[in-house]
Amino acid sequence: MNAPQQGLHFSLARPASRGLENYRGDHVLVADMIPAGAKVLDVGCGDGDLLQLLESRGIDGRGIELSREGVNRCVGKGLAVVQGDADTDLINYPDDAFDYVILSQTLQATRQPRVVLENLLRIGRRAIVSFPNFGFWRMRLQLLVGGRMPRTENLPATWYDTPNIHFCTIKDFVHLCDEIHVKMERAVALDLHGRPLRLNAPWWFWNLFGEQGVFLLHRVEK
């Protein structure tokens, strides 16, 4: 990569606090990026685990989830979650409605990732996006040696029944952010266990050895 690399380095997450062992590493990292009192929308919130973590830190969290089962589980936990589709329903939210909008492990399942990303940064002053990196070395090895679509713990579905329709690499995502003039405040690459990679290295290294990418973004005002 050329221009998109300038001025941005992958950084280390703060060590997980005690009592957070039951939370996913990427969820703890996302929560660490948001100050107490912030108003947050979690898009594709699943069972609400991240929302629960945010609320435990004094963050005003709301959620939108596609599956009725996920919505029911969230509501059962006392969370403010409604059923909705990131591809079609984000347009109904007004500009600057939230301080932060989160899209965790959902970008690759959207039909129009670019439009979804633009909407995140329209309705939120900042956005946090995480996704599985299809450029990860294990993905490449499975394609090269096995000649079949890769499957990992983070992407367990087979090619014919997966909800993921737009796989991307860390490098692809950085190019998209550059294309739509999105500023990256922070970027973290996580290993297979959800831990931040602890080496200072060029982009190609993170694209090869990062199993996930987590990005804190904000829009560039025209």
Secondary structure in CASP SS format (residue, H / E / C, confidence):
PFRMAT SS
TARGET T0000
AUTHOR 0000-0000-0000
METHOD secondary structure of the structure
MODEL  1
M C 1.00
N C 1.00
A H 1.00
P H 1.00
Q H 1.00
Q C 1.00
G C 1.00
L C 1.00
H C 1.00
F E 1.00
S C 1.00
L C 1.00
A C 1.00
R C 1.00
P C 1.00
A C 1.00
S C 1.00
R C 1.00
G C 1.00
L C 1.00
E C 1.00
N C 1.00
Y C 1.00
R C 1.00
G H 1.00
D H 1.00
H H 1.00
V H 1.00
L H 1.00
V H 1.00
A H 1.00
D H 1.00
M C 1.00
I C 1.00
P C 1.00
A C 1.00
G C 1.00
A C 1.00
K E 1.00
V E 1.00
L E 1.00
D E 1.00
V E 1.00
G C 1.00
C C 1.00
G C 1.00
D C 1.00
G C 1.00
D H 1.00
L H 1.00
L H 1.00
Q H 1.00
L H 1.00
L H 1.00
E H 1.00
S H 1.00
R C 1.00
G C 1.00
I C 1.00
D E 1.00
G E 1.00
R E 1.00
G E 1.00
I E 1.00
E E 1.00
L C 1.00
S C 1.00
R H 1.00
E H 1.00
G H 1.00
V H 1.00
N H 1.00
R H 1.00
C H 1.00
V H 1.00
G H 1.00
K C 1.00
G C 1.00
L C 1.00
A C 1.00
V E 1.00
V E 1.00
Q E 1.00
G C 1.00
D C 1.00
A H 1.00
D H 1.00
T H 1.00
D H 1.00
L H 1.00
I H 1.00
N H 1.00
Y C 1.00
P C 1.00
D C 1.00
D C 1.00
A C 1.00
F E 1.00
D E 1.00
Y E 1.00
V E 1.00
I E 1.00
L E 1.00
S E 1.00
Q C 1.00
T C 1.00
L H 1.00
Q H 1.00
A H 1.00
T C 1.00
R C 1.00
Q C 1.00
P H 1.00
R H 1.00
V H 1.00
V H 1.00
L H 1.00
E H 1.00
N H 1.00
L H 1.00
L H 1.00
R H 1.00
I H 1.00
G E 1.00
R E 1.00
R E 1.00
A E 1.00
I E 1.00
V E 1.00
S E 1.00
F E 1.00
P E 1.00
N C 1.00
F C 1.00
G C 1.00
F C 1.00
W H 1.00
R H 1.00
M H 1.00
R H 1.00
L H 1.00
Q H 1.00
L H 1.00
L H 1.00
V H 1.00
G H 1.00
G C 1.00
R C 1.00
M C 1.00
P C 1.00
R C 1.00
T C 1.00
E C 1.00
N C 1.00
L C 1.00
P C 1.00
A C 1.00
T C 1.00
W C 1.00
Y C 1.00
D C 1.00
T C 1.00
P C 1.00
N C 1.00
I C 1.00
H C 1.00
F C 1.00
C C 1.00
T C 1.00
I H 1.00
K H 1.00
D H 1.00
F H 1.00
V H 1.00
H H 1.00
L H 1.00
C H 1.00
D H 1.00
E H 1.00
I C 1.00
H C 1.00
V E 1.00
K E 1.00
M E 1.00
E E 1.00
R E 1.00
A E 1.00
V E 1.00
A E 1.00
L E 1.00
D C 1.00
L C 1.00
H C 1.00
G C 1.00
R C 1.00
P E 1.00
L C 1.00
R C 1.00
L C 1.00
N C 1.00
A C 1.00
P C 1.00
W H 1.00
W H 1.00
F H 1.00
W H 1.00
N H 1.00
L H 1.00
F H 1.00
G C 1.00
E C 1.00
Q E 1.00
G E 1.00
V E 1.00
F E 1.00
L E 1.00
L E 1.00
H E 1.00
R E 1.00
V C 1.00
E C 1.00
K C 1.00
END
